[in-house]
Amino acid sequence: MSTLIVYLPLESAGPATLYGYVLTPDRRAPASAASAPVALLPQPAQSNGEVVAVVPIAALSWHRVTLPPGTSGTSARLRAVLDGLLEERLLDDPEALHFAIEPQARADATVWVAACNKAWLRGAIGALEAARRPVSRIVPEFAPDMSPAPQLSLHAVGTPEEASLVMTGLSTHSGVTVLPLSRAGVALALPTDPDASPIEVVAEPAVAELAEQLLQRQVRLEQPAQRWLRAAASPWDLAQFELANSGRSRAMKRLGTYWLALARAPQWRAVRWGFGLLLLANLAGLNAWAWRERSTLEQERTAVRAALTQTFPNVRVVVDAPVQMEREVAALRQATGAASGRDLESLLGALSAAAPASKSVNAIEFVAGEIRVKGLDLNPGETASANRTLQAAGYVARPEGDSLLVRPEAAR
């Protein structure tokens, strides 16, 4: 999945403001990395490619708070709770700051909260959206180490004139600490315990020599683009509260990102294979079931044809077995003089058994296997009782004006 990772500038966004960026096809290796104005930033290769914004370490402050019971999610209530918890720790008005809590935070637990200037962040994200590069996620450049046993990690970043030393995983109380890359800063960063485990130092090429001189140890080189790739892979998403509720395109973009990750990411390959095999198994099962149903239906049709031809050998060609069977039975009944359920005698016999004995009729009209009886004059209760009796015998009765219509039930 193609991803454009944009490093947000600290200054106010403008047409000429440079944004550092990394374009990667798989989030593992950068295809290109440079700086450009927002209008000249590249687009992800796929139409549903992801755009991830990285917030510089200098723009964020980190705070450790304990959420009270009953607070969860990113609701307005949680925002008000954070305002109250952090009000005494912040130099700015909480209303002017944007807050974001750590992933999978739970109520009644101690969590990390990131804070940054709300107007600055909205301006930087709005500039990207105005350039038709809507942001799917907002991640911090550095985040606290939330593992059970955090390890101290040092990162030398910046330029020789403005070099900084970033510490992560120092303790459970200081998730991310930024110090000047100087002798005083190094003295504060390095542990005084001689038995402490070795510390890995990562440095940008611009400040690698200075870091080695001050720390008196070899450093591992890392380009800013590699650090931004690692930040984009973190579970953090700072698009919470107001930023999460604004921008319908961001929500749709995130949904498209999740779908593409499921469809193309290597870690989901087993799931895709399993889903494909399940789909094939269902298709095979449906085809087998359909074949069985067709076979059963054909057997029933064959049995009906056989019953017709065996009962009436004179029928040589079977077109519609039930209709032909009914026609042959009617002809046989007519030839032998037997009464059928559609004859007048059968209809009158069923009606006489269902109608009250005290009732009499004025006229009977017999047409096409049904009779109309006039003058019977049944009340609703008597009509319902007669209808039940007629239905048990295979007939149905229905009042029509001053008449009662009686006919075989199959004729409805």
Secondary structure, 3 states (H helix, E strand, C coil): CCEEEEECCCCCCCCCCEEEEEEECCCCCCCEEEEEEHHHCCCCCCCCCEEEEEECHHHCEEEEEECCCCCCCCCHHHHHHHHHHHCCCCCCCHHHEEEEECCCCCCCCEEEEEEEEHHHHHHHHHHHHHCCCCCCEEEECCCCCCCCCCCCEEEEEECCCCEEEEEECCCCCCCEEEEECCHHHHHHHCCCCCCCCCCCEEECHHHHHHHHHHHCCCCEECCHHHHHHHHHCCCCCCCCCHHHHCCHHHHHHHHHHHHHHHHHCHHHHHHHHHHHHHHHHHHHHHHHHHHHHHHHHHHHHHHHHHHHHHHCCCCCCCCCHHHHHHHHHHHHHHHHCCCCCCCHHHHHHHHHHHCCCCCCCCEEEEECCEEEEECCCCCHHHHHHHHHHHHHCCEEEEEECCEEEEEEHHHC
